Amino acid sequence: MALIRKFVHRASAHAGYRSEVECGYAFSSQNGEPLLHLETYGSSNRAIPGKVSQSIQLDRKAARELRDLIDKAFPDLPR
């Protein structure tokens, strides 16, 4: 599991997706600070469907930065 500290723009990032999966989320805290935990699960064509595939956590700073990125990507999305 990784705690995201910073988002970095990569112009060469692949824009498409390979498969559709579910993303689970949970709320927790560490040292009194809130964390958002996100994890994706293996798609139906994986060796073990439903197994946790990626797992990340966002603290307050990373969540704020992600919110700003979402606003930039989807400017017409109401808050």
Secondary structure, DSSP 8 states (H G I E B T S, - for coil): -EEE------TT---S-S----EEEEEEEETTEEEEEEEEE--TTSSSTTSEEEEEEE-HHHHHHHHHHHHHH-TT---
